[in-house]
Amino acid sequence: MLRPKQRLALWTIAGIWLLSGILLFLSANAFAQSQASRSTDIYSQLQLFNEVLLKLRQNYVTDLSDEELIQAAIKGMLSSADPHTNFFTPNEFTDFTTSTRGEFGGLGIQIDKKGDYITVVSPIEGTPAYRMGITSGDRIISVDGVSIIGASTDDAISKMRGDIGTKVRITISRPGVQKPLEYEIIREAIKIKSVPYAFVLDNGVGYIRISQFSENTTRELRTALSELETAGIGGLLIDLRWNPGGLLDQAIDTVNEFIGSNKLVVETKGRLPESNRQYLTRFPARERNYPIIVMVNEASASASEIFAGSLQDWDKGLVVGKTTFGKGSVQQLYPLSNGYGAKITTSYYYIKSGRCIHKTINDRILRGQYVTEDEIKSDDETSHKSVYYTVNKRVVYGGGGITPDLVLESDLLTNLGAELRRKNIFFDFAVNYVISHDHQVPKDFQVSQDIFDEFLQYATAQDVKFTPVEVDSAAAFIRNTIRSEIVGKVYGEKEAYKISINQDRQLQEAIALFNRFNTMAQMFEYAASLQARN
């Protein structure tokens, strides 16, 4: 026998679904008479859902949560769509919208879980944590008096984030300091940088890394371009590798910086008329006569594919690296009642040349469905049979991501390098080294043989096993990474990054192109000659 409260909840749920069915039926009839049979079918399916729900609540062996049942049903329903169509709880919806807004109330630290401890990887310059002296290697052991030892990174972040202007008390265990350190910090708006690195390389070429397309990307890109061009760069390399995408308007406005106003960047095509839109640039832009290279890889997706593909279509940049991921679907965010939300795929992206960058086979993979290597190969071959043309009639290949003009392979870590990374040996060694040297490390620090041997001894003590042959094959990587980590602990993440890219073979090959070619035309001609050979 159901309790009155349970009965009321069930009939409320049933009423909602019944009303939904009626509204769907009426809406379909208003749309077109031909939809009536389909709407009737939806109504009957909603009746079926209602029956199952009532039977489950009446007869299941234990009490079930109405909320959990309905949410499970919604998630199950969305799972029949693509992997980018999702349902959000209130907390998830808030987190998702925060990540695209580009700022939140926090402390300004990058953290990672190392063992049982939430460890500071790096404080962000100019933030509350940075000003108070929190440093790389600090272990956060409690937040507002509550221990977070053993907590997940997400749990730690949720405890430290909060409303701007509120206080949070964190307790830190610092290597080399016996007693825990306590900090009371006022949360500030922490902006998530889309352009974390912008600097001039040794050959006079500007380097810009765009990590995502968030609310601030265009403004940050303009600032970076202004600073680099003032420095007199002879070329520009834009690194979009591992960029998962983000906001469409930011992709369009960043493309605008290179192609000028009133130019088509992308259009969307979907089932509903309102999903079919063209997006044109809006602002005048200065003419940039230096050569531009855009780097992508298999993890470049969505907005980063629109950016790379658009510069390729408008002949404003040479795209190099590996074929991008192929996430060319458009999602619309829909706030729902009580703080819930949904993200629903409504259309696909088509860039200037007419290419649809979406790779549908990825939807199956992301859903966990089994896809054979032959199917993947066949899908890639089909994509490369579709020939399109840029504004200046260069050949590009369409469908299934952005195919680079020039393929550049990346290096894989050796087994020893991967193991040293996995066990955080570089990070921990650098923290200990900097502390033991009282943070007195020169900016041009080099790894001597004594330091190299000391590192290997430290790795051995942490149960990392290796042979002399393995050390020899990974020696350059090990030395460069030790140097990067130690310099970064003293001079910041940007200086560490400048050193780390010395071992990035794919990037170094792209940089070398600027030493061989002075103009975009020369780069395009070189890429075309290689394509002709293949």
Secondary structure, DSSP 8 states (H G I E B T S, - for coil): ---HHHHHHHHHHHHHHHHHHHHHHHHHHHH-GGGHHHHHHHHHHHHHHHHHHHHHHHHSSS---HHHHHHHHHHHHHTTS-TT-EEE-HHHHHHHHHHHHTEEEE--EEEEEETTEEEEEEE-TTSHHHHTT--TT-EEEEETTEE-TT--HHHHHHHH--STT-EEEEEEE-TT-SS-EEEEEE-EEEE--S--EEEE-TTS-EEEE---B-TTHHHHHHHHHHHHHHTT-S-EEEE-TT---B-HHHHHHHHHHHH-SS-EEEEEEESSGGG-EEEE--S------S-EEEEE-TT--THHHHHHHHHHHTTS-EEEES------EEEEEEE-GGG-EEEEEEEEEEETTS-B---HHHHHHHTT----HHHHHHHHHHHHT-EEE-TT--EEE-SSS---SEE-------HHHHHHHHTTHHHHHHHHHHHHTTT---TT----HHHHHHHHHHHHHTT----HHHHHHHHHHHHHHHHHHHHHHHH-HHHHHHHHGGG-HHHHHHHHHHHH-SSHHHHHHHHHHHHHH-
